[in-house]
Amino acid sequence: MLEELFKKPIKYDCYIASGWFSKGQLRDLEMIKRILTKQNVKFYSPKDEFVIPTDATPDTIQNCVTDNMEAIESSRFVIVNTRKKDMGAIWESCYAYCKKKPIIFYFNSTKPFNIMLLATASYICRKPKELKVAVQRAMKNDFTNKEPFTGKIQ
């Protein structure tokens, strides 16, 4: 019961955990944002909020991390883009899992999927069409009809 007192109020439907450091990551991120926008999903995208400079001070770094953590806590669910295994996005998925947030992984690859991420996934989407359906379900708080993952795992 005490935990309920410290829960963040919901400000966003979705937090997007994604790198944007390669053309593929950026393309995926923009596609995810388009899908969310078309479905009127209020989202938080760290890239659009604050890009940390490469010479950031320790305080600036901590403020950025804290802001992202608070945005995860105040989101209904999280979408994680796994392209190129961005360490920040993976860390954000772990934090979201610890905060009991449903996680949708976007995994547009034929490579094996990580078993730890598989165990924490509400949905794993390999195509934009699958992501659209997962978002529709997430907006209805429907995390019960997830399809089993049929790819290889590692």
N, C-alpha and C positions, 0 to 999 in steps of 0.2 A: 504494500500500500504506500509506503514511503516513496518508492520509485515513481509512482504516479505524480507526486508533488513536483518532481524535478524534470518531468517530460517537457520537451519544447512544444509550444503550440505549432500546429501545421500551418506553414506559410506557402509551401510548394507542393504540387502533386508529385513532382519528379526531380531528382538530382541526377545530373549526367556526369558520370566519371569517365573521362576519356582524355587521352593524350591528343595533342594537335601538332606534334613535332615532326610528322612526316605527311606527305601528300595524302596517303591512304587514311591516316588517322583523322586528318582535317576533313577529308571527303566524308568519312563515316560520321563524324561529329555533326557536320552540317546536315546530312541526311537524317540523323536522329532528331535534330532540332526541327526539321521540316515536318517529320511525322508527328511530333508532339504539337507543333503549332497548328497543323491541320485538324488535330483532334481537340484543340482548345485546352491543352494541358499546360498548366503553369509550371515552368521548370526553372531550375537554377543550373547554369553552366559556368563553372569557374573561369573558363576562358573569357567569357563575356563580363565577368565581374571584376577580375583583377589579374593581370599578368605580372608576375613578380620579376623585377629586373635581375639580371645575372649578378649584380653587385649588391644585392639586398642586404640590409643589416639583419642581425639576429631577431630584433624586434619585429621587423617587417615580415620576415619568414614566419615567425610564430603567429602574428596576426592573420596572415593568409591561411595558415593551417587551421587556426581556431575558427575563422569565418567559414571555411569549408566544412569543418566538423559540425558547426551549428546548423549549416544549411542541410547537411545529411540528416541531422536529428529532427529538423523541422520539415522534412519531406515525407510523403506517404510511401514512396518506393524509389528505387535507384536503378538506373540503366548503366551498365558498365560495358564500354567498348574494349574488347580484348586485343585488338590489332596491335601487333608488335609488343605485346605484354608490357604496356606502360606501367612502371612501378607505382606511380602515384595513383593510377586508376585501380590497380590491384589492392593497394593499401586502403583506398576508399571503400572498396567492396568488403574488405575485412571489417572495417569500422562499421559499415552499414549492417553487416551480419550481427556484429556484437550488439548493435542497437535494435536488433530484431526488425529490420526493414526488409521487405521483400526485394529481391534482386533479380533483374532481368539482364542476362548476359547477351551481348551481341557478338557473335563468334562467326564471322564470315570467312571460314577456312575449312579445308578438308583435313588439316592436321589434327592430331589427338588433342582432346580437351583435358585440362587439368582436373584431376579427381577431387581436389579440395574445393575448387570453384564449382564443380558439378554438385557436390554435396550441399552447397549453400545456395544453389540457384532455385529461384521460383520458376523461371523460364530460361531456356537457351534458344536463341534465335540465330539462324544462319543466313536468313534473307530478310530484306526490308519488309516483305509481305508478312513474314512471321512476326516481325517486331511490331507491325501495325496491330496485329491481332492480340499480341501479348499486352500492348498498351491499352487497347480497348478493354481487355479483361481486368487489367490492373486498376483502371479507372472505376471498375465496378467492384473492386476488392475481391476479384475472383482469382484466387491462386490455387484452386482445388483441381482444375482440369488440365494441369500441365502434361504435355506430351513427354513420354520417356525419351531420353537422349539415345540415339541409335548409332552415333559415331564412335570412334576409337577414343580411349582415355589414356592418360599418362600419369 
